[in-house]
Amino acid sequence: MIYIPLDRADRAASVHMPGKRYDLQTRAACAAEARHLSPTKVSNNQSTLSLRAPSPHSIHRWRRSLDAGESLADKPTSGRPDKLSERDIRVIVRTIRKHRRALVAEVLDLLREHGLDISRRLLIKTLDAEGFHKRLARSKPPLDAVQRLKRYEYCAEHLGTNWKWVVFTDEAQLCIGANYKVWVWRTAEEEYDDTCLVPKLRHYDGFQVWAAVWYGGRSPLVRLDLSESEGKKGGFTAKLYKAQILEDALIPCWDAVKNFPDPYIIEDGSKIHDAIICGEVKDSMGYRMALHPPNSPDLNMIENVWALLKRRIFRRVPRPRNLDQLWDVAQEEWEGIEQEDIDRWIEETMPARIKKVYHKRGAHIKG
């Protein structure tokens, strides 16, 4: 609260704020308050405004307009006209949407081809006014129409699922190397637009791990042994998945949730998970598996855990310099993840994700 004498602008200078920054509702409130108070009385009354109050000149002007029945909006002022017309702004926006990854200099060259020669500063200012900013492109797997439909149907089926009874499983690649970033022009609403994404690549210059998480617990981090792989490229095969995961690491995870009313296990749509030998083991072990839609890491909560694990590893000082050090650090950081964070992601974010994908008809969302 502050005293504001309407007849002494110099005494209000320390709290002066141009009147044009106030909306019409605030202006009307100021004018109505001032209408019933003389300058002498106002100097002895507490203003209902905050510390950043309008100047007495602005309040007098609004009060006169109110008494005369005139609009409290600002009148048109003379001055330099806008450099860009509405058509020019549309050309700039259309160019940016067509060339998401272009540098500022390249955008300026493209605009000159359309007969629009503007400065770098004006371009950036215009893009900022239209909501465009240079942002890091999100990495998401591409989705076709069939995959979007499957995502939509999956979410429609699981709108009422209790995710506390679900085991989330997945494999991940841990690598020693740099992170590569791609910047694109986009608005806040276009974060997951197809033109603003970069392909999510798989890296094999490290080792693969497997883990499972559920509400109230998690498995140990499992380093997958590829020494006996019979795959053409020596990768993780269905036979190895059966021996190392289904018949070993997954057993205690299923035991932790199998007595819940409606438990099941989520694994992604990898071909090795759907192999015949794996299906036979799942049936014999009594596992209940959910049919997860393809290219949908944003619908598997464990992806958040992988991201957190990789950030924790990346922030280690000194950083691991070989695969053995990487494995030791990975195990330490895995155990260091708070179970409360995992439980919160399961209880709060999974229902929200399902609803968002359902309402977006299967499109990508923030994962």
Secondary structure, DSSP 8 states (H G I E B T S, - for coil): -EE--TT-TGGGGGG---GGGS-HHHHHHHHHHHHTS-HHHHTTSEESS-SS---HHHHHHHHHHHHTT---S-----S---SS-HHHHHHHHHHHHH-TT--HHHHHHHHHHTT----HHHHHHHHHHTT-EEEE-EE-----HHHHHHHHHHHHHTTT--GGGEEEEEEEEEE-S-----EEEE-GGGTT-GGGEE------SEEEEEEEEETTEE---EE---TT--STTS---HHHHIIIIIIIIHHHHHHHHTTSSS-EEEE---GGGG-HHHHHHHHHHT--EEE--TT-GGG-THHHHHHHHHHHHHT-SS---SHHHHHHHHHHHHHHS-HHHHHHIIIIIHHHHHHHHHHTTT-----
